Amino acid sequence: MAIVILVLFLWYSGLFFQSFFLHRYAAHQVFTMSKATERIAFILTWICQGSSYLSAYGYGIMHRIHHAYTDTEKDPHSPKYDKNMFAMMWKTKNIYQDINKQRIQVDAKFLKNVPQWKSFDRIAGSRISRIGWMLVYTLLFVWLVTAWWQWLLLPVVFLMAPIHGVIVNWFGHIYGYQNFKTSDTSKNLFKFDFLMMGEGYHNNHHYRSTRANFGGVRWHEIDITYVIIRMLNKVRIIKLA
């Protein structure tokens, strides 16, 4: 079952950097870090997300727009205005690329202090990089696969970051429960978020988007990413706002 261990490692490591670096740091800035630590986070995000690498600049701005216009026609990803999850994923991809490549004008209020490393993103987000990672994953599967069904996990590895996004931004606006009444359809997907490391507490997050801890409203809402953030803050790698 080595291939399952590999997929789980890629799932949770990629998810962590999406939640920790792209979401809570780039988009919401719930903590600060030095420039050197920020550069290390860029590199680790690329290593862990691989073929589905997302730029902190593109993600951070797009997510801020999502919060400003949740469940409206201006929302980059909303089940309310997309026919299905695949249509939403495609729309999100196009908007992300337009923002990241600066092909569209973005309101200045969404740009404040968003981390950007243009030279690195040109490499990490390039077609060559993505194809290279896909080749690495394929070779690892050739080496580790022991049953035919394990090959079904390869597309998941290729598209890990978009899959993480659709779980929260599609299902997190349709299924689950609410601790708070908000102006949008955000919901908490899980009572204990074992799958999304705290990102599944979507209603909590939309109610208080600048709060570092997405869980903690009920005793069973343990935000695993926040636990790690607290540890990193304690050893002074980052500083909570």
Summary of the structure (lengths in Angstrom):
residues: 241
radius of gyration: 17.5
end to end distance: 41.4
largest distance: 51.8
contacts: 766
relative contact order: 0.15
helix: 59%
strand: 3%
